[in-house]
């Protein structure tokens, strides 16, 4: 069993699982923050999709 845990393939698999979990955690945190702080900007030149002053 000790030889199995020291094999290069096992170490590579372990690192891949850890890095995958980190990536999923970062993406999950980013998604949580994006849902919580929902912002949108109108970047069109003539502000076509912005609310008028009267509406605001």
PQR file with spaces between the fields and no chain letter, atoms N, CA, C, O and H, PARSE charges and radii, in Angstrom:
ATOM       1  N    UNK     1       0.821   -1.191    0.000 -0.4000 1.5000
ATOM       2  CA   UNK     1       0.000    0.000    0.000 -0.0000 2.0000
ATOM       3  C    UNK     1       0.865    1.254    0.000  0.5500 1.7000
ATOM       4  O    UNK     1       0.503    2.261   -0.608 -0.5500 1.4000
ATOM       5  N    UNK     2       2.006    1.195    0.679 -0.4000 1.5000
ATOM       6  CA   UNK     2       2.891    2.349    0.764 -0.0000 2.0000
ATOM       7  C    UNK     2       3.450    2.719   -0.612  0.5500 1.7000
ATOM       8  O    UNK     2       3.618    3.897   -0.927 -0.5500 1.4000
ATOM       9  H    UNK     2       2.301    0.377    1.173  0.4000 1.0000
ATOM      10  N    UNK     3       3.734    1.705   -1.420 -0.4000 1.5000
ATOM      11  CA   UNK     3       4.232    1.964   -2.769 -0.0000 2.0000
ATOM      12  C    UNK     3       3.183    2.621   -3.645  0.5500 1.7000
ATOM      13  O    UNK     3       3.512    3.446   -4.497 -0.5500 1.4000
ATOM      14  H    UNK     3       3.598    0.748   -1.164  0.4000 1.0000
ATOM      15  N    UNK     4       1.933    2.267   -3.446 -0.4000 1.5000
ATOM      16  CA   UNK     4       0.834    2.857   -4.225 -0.0000 2.0000
ATOM      17  C    UNK     4       0.710    4.351   -3.927  0.5500 1.7000
ATOM      18  O    UNK     4       0.487    5.148   -4.838 -0.5500 1.4000
ATOM      19  H    UNK     4       1.666    1.597   -2.754  0.4000 1.0000
ATOM      20  N    UNK     5       0.853    4.737   -2.651 -0.4000 1.5000
ATOM      21  CA   UNK     5       0.706    6.137   -2.273 -0.0000 2.0000
ATOM      22  C    UNK     5       1.868    6.996   -2.746  0.5500 1.7000
ATOM      23  O    UNK     5       1.733    8.216   -2.842 -0.5500 1.4000
ATOM      24  H    UNK     5       1.035    4.090   -1.911  0.4000 1.0000
ATOM      25  N    UNK     6       3.009    6.380   -3.045 -0.4000 1.5000
ATOM      26  CA   UNK     6       4.173    7.130   -3.504 -0.0000 2.0000
ATOM      27  C    UNK     6       4.288    7.161   -5.026  0.5500 1.7000
ATOM      28  O    UNK     6       5.171    7.833   -5.559 -0.5500 1.4000
ATOM      29  H    UNK     6       3.119    5.389   -2.967  0.4000 1.0000
ATOM      30  N    UNK     7       3.432    6.462   -5.719 -0.4000 1.5000
ATOM      31  CA   UNK     7       3.506    6.408   -7.182 -0.0000 2.0000
ATOM      32  C    UNK     7       3.227    7.780   -7.778  0.5500 1.7000
ATOM      33  O    UNK     7       2.413    8.540   -7.253 -0.5500 1.4000
ATOM      34  H    UNK     7       2.714    5.916   -5.286  0.4000 1.0000
ATOM      35  N    UNK     8       3.906    8.092   -8.874 -0.4000 1.5000
ATOM      36  CA   UNK     8       3.747    9.392   -9.536 -0.0000 2.0000
ATOM      37  C    UNK     8       2.306    9.618   -9.990  0.5500 1.7000
ATOM      38  O    UNK     8       1.791   10.731   -9.879 -0.5500 1.4000
ATOM      39  H    UNK     8       4.568    7.475   -9.300  0.4000 1.0000
ATOM      40  N    UNK     9       1.658    8.583  -10.495 -0.4000 1.5000
ATOM      41  CA   UNK     9       0.284    8.734  -10.965 -0.0000 2.0000
ATOM      42  C    UNK     9      -0.654    9.076   -9.805  0.5500 1.7000
ATOM      43  O    UNK     9      -1.575    9.876   -9.965 -0.5500 1.4000
ATOM      44  H    UNK     9       2.077    7.680  -10.586  0.4000 1.0000
ATOM      45  N    UNK    10      -0.421    8.473   -8.646 -0.4000 1.5000
ATOM      46  CA   UNK    10      -1.258    8.754   -7.487 -0.0000 2.0000
ATOM      47  C    UNK    10      -1.046   10.184   -7.011  0.5500 1.7000
ATOM      48  O    UNK    10      -2.007   10.869   -6.660 -0.5500 1.4000
ATOM      49  H    UNK    10       0.327    7.823   -8.516  0.4000 1.0000
ATOM      50  N    UNK    11       0.199   10.639   -6.996 -0.4000 1.5000
ATOM      51  CA   UNK    11       0.480   12.012   -6.602 -0.0000 2.0000
ATOM      52  C    UNK    11      -0.164   12.990   -7.581  0.5500 1.7000
ATOM      53  O    UNK    11      -0.754   13.988   -7.166 -0.5500 1.4000
ATOM      54  H    UNK    11       0.979   10.082   -7.281  0.4000 1.0000
ATOM      55  N    UNK    12      -0.052   12.708   -8.870 -0.4000 1.5000
ATOM      56  CA   UNK    12      -0.651   13.569   -9.877 -0.0000 2.0000
ATOM      57  C    UNK    12      -2.167   13.626   -9.716  0.5500 1.7000
ATOM      58  O    UNK    12      -2.764   14.698   -9.814 -0.5500 1.4000
ATOM      59  H    UNK    12       0.428   11.898   -9.207  0.4000 1.0000
ATOM      60  N    UNK    13      -2.787   12.478   -9.470 -0.4000 1.5000
ATOM      61  CA   UNK    13      -4.231   12.433   -9.255 -0.0000 2.0000
ATOM      62  C    UNK    13      -4.623   13.232   -8.008  0.5500 1.7000
ATOM      63  O    UNK    13      -5.627   13.945   -8.008 -0.5500 1.4000
ATOM      64  H    UNK    13      -2.302   11.607   -9.390  0.4000 1.0000
ATOM      65  N    UNK    14      -3.842   13.108   -6.975 -0.4000 1.5000
ATOM      66  CA   UNK    14      -4.115   13.868   -5.750 -0.0000 2.0000
ATOM      67  C    UNK    14      -4.038   15.367   -5.992  0.5500 1.7000
ATOM      68  O    UNK    14      -4.909   16.113   -5.542 -0.5500 1.4000
ATOM      69  H    UNK    14      -3.026   12.529   -6.975  0.4000 1.0000
ATOM      70  N    UNK    15      -3.000   15.818   -6.700 -0.4000 1.5000
ATOM      71  CA   UNK    15      -2.869   17.243   -7.015 -0.0000 2.0000
ATOM      72  C    UNK    15      -4.013   17.708   -7.914  0.5500 1.7000
ATOM      73  O    UNK    15      -4.534   18.807   -7.725 -0.5500 1.4000
ATOM      74  H    UNK    15      -2.293   15.212   -7.065  0.4000 1.0000
ATOM      75  N    UNK    16      -4.404   16.901   -8.873 -0.4000 1.5000
ATOM      76  CA   UNK    16      -5.491   17.272   -9.779 -0.0000 2.0000
ATOM      77  C    UNK    16      -6.804   17.412   -9.009  0.5500 1.7000
ATOM      78  O    UNK    16      -7.581   18.327   -9.281 -0.5500 1.4000
ATOM      79  H    UNK    16      -3.980   16.008   -9.026  0.4000 1.0000
ATOM      80  N    UNK    17      -7.059   16.527   -8.062 -0.4000 1.5000
ATOM      81  CA   UNK    17      -8.284   16.604   -7.266 -0.0000 2.0000
ATOM      82  C    UNK    17      -8.267   17.853   -6.391  0.5500 1.7000
ATOM      83  O    UNK    17      -9.282   18.541   -6.279 -0.5500 1.4000
ATOM      84  H    UNK    17      -6.428   15.784   -7.841  0.4000 1.0000
ATOM      85  N    UNK    18      -7.130   18.155   -5.772 -0.4000 1.5000
ATOM      86  CA   UNK    18      -7.021   19.337   -4.913 -0.0000 2.0000
ATOM      87  C    UNK    18      -7.199   20.608   -5.733  0.5500 1.7000
ATOM      88  O    UNK    18      -7.958   21.493   -5.339 -0.5500 1.4000
ATOM      89  H    UNK    18      -6.306   17.596   -5.863  0.4000 1.0000
ATOM      90  N    UNK    19      -6.515   20.710   -6.860 -0.4000 1.5000
ATOM      91  CA   UNK    19      -6.636   21.900   -7.702 -0.0000 2.0000
ATOM      92  C    UNK    19      -8.052   22.030   -8.270  0.5500 1.7000
ATOM      93  O    UNK    19      -8.575   23.140   -8.377 -0.5500 1.4000
ATOM      94  H    UNK    19      -5.899   19.990   -7.180  0.4000 1.0000
ATOM      95  N    UNK    20      -8.661   20.930   -8.626 -0.4000 1.5000
ATOM      96  CA   UNK    20     -10.041   20.965   -9.099 -0.0000 2.0000
ATOM      97  C    UNK    20     -10.991   21.473   -8.025  0.5500 1.7000
ATOM      98  O    UNK    20     -11.894   22.259   -8.313 -0.5500 1.4000
ATOM      99  H    UNK    20      -8.237   20.028   -8.539  0.4000 1.0000
ATOM     100  N    UNK    21     -10.792   21.028   -6.793 -0.4000 1.5000
ATOM     101  CA   UNK    21     -11.626   21.490   -5.685 -0.0000 2.0000
ATOM     102  C    UNK    21     -11.414   22.981   -5.439  0.5500 1.7000
ATOM     103  O    UNK    21     -12.368   23.696   -5.131 -0.5500 1.4000
ATOM     104  H    UNK    21     -10.059   20.389   -6.559  0.4000 1.0000
ATOM     105  N    UNK    22     -10.186   23.454   -5.569 -0.4000 1.5000
ATOM     106  CA   UNK    22      -9.900   24.878   -5.393 -0.0000 2.0000
ATOM     107  C    UNK    22     -10.594   25.691   -6.474  0.5500 1.7000
ATOM     108  O    UNK    22     -11.210   26.716   -6.180 -0.5500 1.4000
ATOM     109  H    UNK    22      -9.411   22.873   -5.819  0.4000 1.0000
ATOM     110  N    UNK    23     -10.499   25.247   -7.714 -0.4000 1.5000
ATOM     111  CA   UNK    23     -11.138   25.964   -8.828 -0.0000 2.0000
ATOM     112  C    UNK    23     -12.654   26.001   -8.632  0.5500 1.7000
ATOM     113  O    UNK    23     -13.276   27.048   -8.810 -0.5500 1.4000
ATOM     114  H    UNK    23      -9.998   24.415   -7.953  0.4000 1.0000
ATOM     115  N    UNK    24     -13.243   24.877   -8.271 -0.4000 1.5000
ATOM     116  CA   UNK    24     -14.684   24.847   -8.028 -0.0000 2.0000
ATOM     117  C    UNK    24     -15.078   25.753   -6.868  0.5500 1.7000
ATOM     118  O    UNK    24     -16.122   26.403   -6.913 -0.5500 1.4000
ATOM     119  H    UNK    24     -12.738   24.026   -8.126  0.4000 1.0000
ATOM     120  N    UNK    25     -14.253   25.797   -5.839 -0.4000 1.5000
ATOM     121  CA   UNK    25     -14.531   26.678   -4.707 -0.0000 2.0000
ATOM     122  C    UNK    25     -14.482   28.144   -5.100  0.5500 1.7000
ATOM     123  O    UNK    25     -15.338   28.927   -4.689 -0.5500 1.4000
ATOM     124  H    UNK    25     -13.405   25.269   -5.802  0.4000 1.0000
ATOM     125  N    UNK    26     -13.480   28.524   -5.900 -0.4000 1.5000
ATOM     126  CA   UNK    26     -13.367   29.913   -6.349 -0.0000 2.0000
ATOM     127  C    UNK    26     -14.539   30.273   -7.251  0.5500 1.7000
ATOM     128  O    UNK    26     -15.119   31.350   -7.109 -0.5500 1.4000
ATOM     129  H    UNK    26     -12.785   27.887   -6.234  0.4000 1.0000
ATOM     130  N    UNK    27     -14.893   29.394   -8.170 -0.4000 1.5000
ATOM     131  CA   UNK    27     -16.031   29.664   -9.047 -0.0000 2.0000
ATOM     132  C    UNK    27     -17.340   29.744   -8.256  0.5500 1.7000
ATOM     133  O    UNK    27     -18.192   30.583   -8.547 -0.5500 1.4000
ATOM     134  H    UNK    27     -14.422   28.520   -8.285  0.4000 1.0000
ATOM     135  N    UNK    28     -17.496   28.887   -7.274 -0.4000 1.5000
ATOM     136  CA   UNK    28     -18.686   28.932   -6.434 -0.0000 2.0000
ATOM     137  C    UNK    28     -18.772   30.226   -5.640  0.5500 1.7000
ATOM     138  O    UNK    28     -19.848   30.813   -5.520 -0.5500 1.4000
ATOM     139  H    UNK    28     -16.804   28.206   -7.037  0.4000 1.0000
ATOM     140  N    UNK    29     -17.637   30.678   -5.093 -0.4000 1.5000
ATOM     141  CA   UNK    29     -17.617   31.945   -4.348 -0.0000 2.0000
ATOM     142  C    UNK    29     -17.921   33.117   -5.271  0.5500 1.7000
ATOM     143  O    UNK    29     -18.661   34.027   -4.897 -0.5500 1.4000
ATOM     144  H    UNK    29     -16.763   30.201   -5.190  0.4000 1.0000
ATOM     145  N    UNK    30     -17.350   33.100   -6.482 -0.4000 1.5000
ATOM     146  CA   UNK    30     -17.620   34.172   -7.440 -0.0000 2.0000
ATOM     147  C    UNK    30     -19.095   34.189   -7.828  0.5500 1.7000
ATOM     148  O    UNK    30     -19.687   35.262   -7.949 -0.5500 1.4000
ATOM     149  H    UNK    30     -16.749   32.361   -6.785  0.4000 1.0000
ATOM     150  N    UNK    31     -19.688   33.028   -8.022 -0.4000 1.5000
ATOM     151  CA   UNK    31     -21.105   32.943   -8.361 -0.0000 2.0000
ATOM     152  C    UNK    31     -21.968   33.452   -7.206  0.5500 1.7000
ATOM     153  O    UNK    31     -22.943   34.169   -7.432 -0.5500 1.4000
ATOM     154  H    UNK    31     -19.207   32.157   -7.924  0.4000 1.0000
ATOM     155  N    UNK    32     -21.623   33.094   -5.993 -0.4000 1.5000
ATOM     156  CA   UNK    32     -22.364   33.559   -4.822 -0.0000 2.0000
ATOM     157  C    UNK    32     -22.319   35.079   -4.725  0.5500 1.7000
ATOM     158  O    UNK    32     -23.347   35.719   -4.500 -0.5500 1.4000
ATOM     159  H    UNK    32     -20.831   32.512   -5.810  0.4000 1.0000
ATOM     160  N    UNK    33     -21.137   35.656   -4.893 -0.4000 1.5000
ATOM     161  CA   UNK    33     -21.015   37.108   -4.812 -0.0000 2.0000
ATOM     162  C    UNK    33     -21.726   37.799   -5.966  0.5500 1.7000
ATOM     163  O    UNK    33     -22.313   38.865   -5.782 -0.5500 1.4000
ATOM     164  H    UNK    33     -20.303   35.137   -5.075  0.4000 1.0000
ATOM     165  N    UNK    34     -21.679   37.208   -7.148 -0.4000 1.5000
ATOM     166  CA   UNK    34     -22.355   37.805   -8.302 -0.0000 2.0000
ATOM     167  C    UNK    34     -23.867   37.795   -8.106  0.5500 1.7000
ATOM     168  O    UNK    34     -24.543   38.747   -8.496 -0.5500 1.4000
ATOM     169  H    UNK    34     -21.202   36.342   -7.297  0.4000 1.0000
ATOM     170  N    UNK    35     -24.401   36.746   -7.513 -0.4000 1.5000
ATOM     171  CA   UNK    35     -25.837   36.687   -7.260 -0.0000 2.0000
ATOM     172  C    UNK    35     -26.247   37.668   -6.168  0.5500 1.7000
ATOM     173  O    UNK    35     -27.335   38.241   -6.208 -0.5500 1.4000
ATOM     174  H    UNK    35     -23.852   35.973   -7.196  0.4000 1.0000
ATOM     175  N    UNK    36     -25.380   37.848   -5.217 -0.4000 1.5000
ATOM     176  CA   UNK    36     -25.704   38.707   -4.083 -0.0000 2.0000
ATOM     177  C    UNK    36     -25.607   40.191   -4.425  0.5500 1.7000
ATOM     178  O    UNK    36     -26.369   41.001   -3.896 -0.5500 1.4000
ATOM     179  H    UNK    36     -24.495   37.382   -5.185  0.4000 1.0000
ATOM     180  N    UNK    37     -24.683   40.548   -5.297 -0.4000 1.5000
ATOM     181  CA   UNK    37     -24.456   41.939   -5.676 -0.0000 2.0000
ATOM     182  C    UNK    37     -24.745   42.090   -7.168  0.5500 1.7000
ATOM     183  O    UNK    37     -23.834   42.282   -7.973 -0.5500 1.4000
ATOM     184  H    UNK    37     -24.064   39.890   -5.727  0.4000 1.0000
ATOM     185  N    UNK    38     -26.015   42.002   -7.520 -0.4000 1.5000
ATOM     186  CA   UNK    38     -26.411   42.046   -8.921 -0.0000 2.0000
ATOM     187  C    UNK    38     -26.347   43.482   -9.442  0.5500 1.7000
ATOM     188  O    UNK    38     -27.147   44.325   -9.037 -0.5500 1.4000
ATOM     189  H    UNK    38     -26.755   41.846   -6.866  0.4000 1.0000
ATOM     190  N    UNK    39     -25.411   43.756  -10.324 -0.4000 1.5000
ATOM     191  CA   UNK    39     -25.227   45.082  -10.908 -0.0000 2.0000
ATOM     192  C    UNK    39     -25.255   44.955  -12.422  0.5500 1.7000
ATOM     193  O    UNK    39     -24.848   43.937  -12.982 -0.5500 1.4000
ATOM     194  H    UNK    39     -24.761   43.071  -10.652  0.4000 1.0000
ATOM     195  N    UNK    40     -25.739   45.998  -13.072 -0.4000 1.5000
ATOM     196  CA   UNK    40     -25.687   46.021  -14.534 -0.0000 2.0000
ATOM     197  C    UNK    40     -25.362   47.439  -14.977  0.5500 1.7000
ATOM     198  O    UNK    40     -25.769   48.412  -14.342 -0.5500 1.4000
ATOM     199  H    UNK    40     -26.070   46.825  -12.617  0.4000 1.0000
ATOM     200  N    UNK    41     -24.634   47.541  -16.060 -0.4000 1.5000
ATOM     201  CA   UNK    41     -24.217   48.824  -16.594 -0.0000 2.0000
ATOM     202  C    UNK    41     -24.627   48.922  -18.051  0.5500 1.7000
ATOM     203  O    UNK    41     -24.559   47.939  -18.789 -0.5500 1.4000
ATOM     204  H    UNK    41     -24.303   46.751  -16.577  0.4000 1.0000
ATOM     205  N    UNK    42     -25.050   50.103  -18.463 -0.4000 1.5000
ATOM     206  CA   UNK    42     -25.377   50.358  -19.865 -0.0000 2.0000
ATOM     207  C    UNK    42     -24.145   50.967  -20.515  0.5500 1.7000
ATOM     208  O    UNK    42     -23.835   52.139  -20.302 -0.5500 1.4000
ATOM     209  H    UNK    42     -25.104   50.901  -17.864  0.4000 1.0000
ATOM     210  N    UNK    43     -23.457   50.178  -21.295 -0.4000 1.5000
ATOM     211  CA   UNK    43     -22.215   50.630  -21.931 -0.0000 2.0000
ATOM     212  C    UNK    43     -22.423   51.048  -23.381  0.5500 1.7000
ATOM     213  O    UNK    43     -21.451   51.285  -24.097 -0.5500 1.4000
ATOM     214  H    UNK    43     -23.709   49.226  -21.468  0.4000 1.0000
ATOM     215  N    UNK    44     -23.677   51.142  -23.828 -0.4000 1.5000
ATOM     216  CA   UNK    44     -23.927   51.577  -25.201 -0.0000 2.0000
ATOM     217  C    UNK    44     -23.617   53.057  -25.324  0.5500 1.7000
ATOM     218  O    UNK    44     -23.700   53.799  -24.345 -0.5500 1.4000
ATOM     219  H    UNK    44     -24.467   50.949  -23.246  0.4000 1.0000
ATOM     220  N    UNK    45     -23.257   53.488  -26.532 -0.4000 1.5000
ATOM     221  CA   UNK    45     -22.825   54.872  -26.750 -0.0000 2.0000
ATOM     222  C    UNK    45     -23.944   55.868  -26.451  0.5500 1.7000
ATOM     223  O    UNK    45     -23.684   56.933  -25.890 -0.5500 1.4000
ATOM     224  H    UNK    45     -23.190   52.885  -27.327  0.4000 1.0000
ATOM     225  N    UNK    46     -25.183   55.539  -26.815 -0.4000 1.5000
ATOM     226  CA   UNK    46     -26.282   56.490  -26.624 -0.0000 2.0000
ATOM     227  C    UNK    46     -27.133   56.157  -25.390  0.5500 1.7000
ATOM     228  O    UNK    46     -28.234   56.687  -25.247 -0.5500 1.4000
ATOM     229  H    UNK    46     -25.394   54.674  -27.270  0.4000 1.0000
ATOM     230  N    UNK    47     -26.641   55.289  -24.498 -0.4000 1.5000
ATOM     231  CA   UNK    47     -27.362   54.891  -23.268 -0.0000 2.0000
ATOM     232  C    UNK    47     -28.768   54.387  -23.574  0.5500 1.7000
ATOM     233  O    UNK    47     -29.736   54.772  -22.918 -0.5500 1.4000
ATOM     234  H    UNK    47     -25.746   54.858  -24.613  0.4000 1.0000
ATOM     235  N    UNK    48     -28.863   53.534  -24.563 -0.4000 1.5000
ATOM     236  CA   UNK    48     -30.151   53.036  -25.056 -0.0000 2.0000
ATOM     237  C    UNK    48     -30.930   52.248  -23.999  0.5500 1.7000
ATOM     238  O    UNK    48     -32.160   52.295  -23.974 -0.5500 1.4000
ATOM     239  H    UNK    48     -28.077   53.221  -25.095  0.4000 1.0000
ATOM     240  N    UNK    49     -30.228   51.533  -23.137 -0.4000 1.5000
ATOM     241  CA   UNK    49     -30.899   50.649  -22.187 -0.0000 2.0000
ATOM     242  C    UNK    49     -30.925   51.206  -20.767  0.5500 1.7000
ATOM     243  O    UNK    49     -31.165   50.456  -19.822 -0.5500 1.4000
ATOM     244  H    UNK    49     -29.229   51.495  -23.157  0.4000 1.0000
ATOM     245  N    UNK    50     -30.683   52.507  -20.597 -0.4000 1.5000
ATOM     246  CA   UNK    50     -30.734   53.134  -19.274 -0.0000 2.0000
ATOM     247  C    UNK    50     -32.129   53.680  -19.012  0.5500 1.7000
ATOM     248  O    UNK    50     -32.873   53.991  -19.942 -0.5500 1.4000
ATOM     249  H    UNK    50     -30.488   53.117  -21.365  0.4000 1.0000
ATOM     250  N    UNK    51     -32.472   53.790  -17.738 -0.4000 1.5000
ATOM     251  CA   UNK    51     -33.750   54.388  -17.367 -0.0000 2.0000
ATOM     252  C    UNK    51     -33.647   55.897  -17.521  0.5500 1.7000
ATOM     253  O    UNK    51     -32.592   56.489  -17.295 -0.5500 1.4000
ATOM     254  H    UNK    51     -31.867   53.537  -16.983  0.4000 1.0000
ATOM     255  N    UNK    52     -34.763   56.509  -17.910 -0.4000 1.5000
ATOM     256  CA   UNK    52     -34.780   57.967  -18.037 -0.0000 2.0000
ATOM     257  C    UNK    52     -34.774   58.600  -16.647  0.5500 1.7000
ATOM     258  O    UNK    52     -35.065   57.929  -15.657 -0.5500 1.4000
ATOM     259  H    UNK    52     -35.620   56.028  -18.093  0.4000 1.0000
ATOM     260  N    UNK    53     -34.447   59.881  -16.573 -0.4000 1.5000
ATOM     261  CA   UNK    53     -34.442   60.590  -15.282 -0.0000 2.0000
ATOM     262  C    UNK    53     -35.850   60.587  -14.677  0.5500 1.7000
ATOM     263  O    UNK    53     -36.003   60.486  -13.459 -0.5500 1.4000
ATOM     264  H    UNK    53     -34.211   60.426  -17.378  0.4000 1.0000
ATOM     265  N    UNK    54     -36.853   60.695  -15.507 -0.4000 1.5000
ATOM     266  CA   UNK    54     -38.235   60.705  -15.023 -0.0000 2.0000
ATOM     267  C    UNK    54     -38.588   59.373  -14.355  0.5500 1.7000
ATOM     268  O    UNK    54     -39.278   59.347  -13.336 -0.5500 1.4000
ATOM     269  H    UNK    54     -36.728   60.777  -16.496  0.4000 1.0000
ATOM     270  N    UNK    55     -38.113   58.278  -14.932 -0.4000 1.5000
ATOM     271  CA   UNK    55     -38.398   56.947  -14.388 -0.0000 2.0000
ATOM     272  C    UNK    55     -37.658   56.735  -13.082  0.5500 1.7000
ATOM     273  O    UNK    55     -38.206   56.179  -12.131 -0.5500 1.4000
ATOM     274  H    UNK    55     -37.553   58.299  -15.760  0.4000 1.0000
ATOM     275  N    UNK    56     -36.414   57.177  -13.039 -0.4000 1.5000
ATOM     276  CA   UNK    56     -35.612   56.979  -11.832 -0.0000 2.0000
ATOM     277  C    UNK    56     -36.204   57.792  -10.710  0.5500 1.7000
ATOM     278  O    UNK    56     -35.685   57.775   -9.594 -0.5500 1.4000
ATOM     279  H    UNK    56     -35.968   57.629  -13.812  0.4000 1.0000
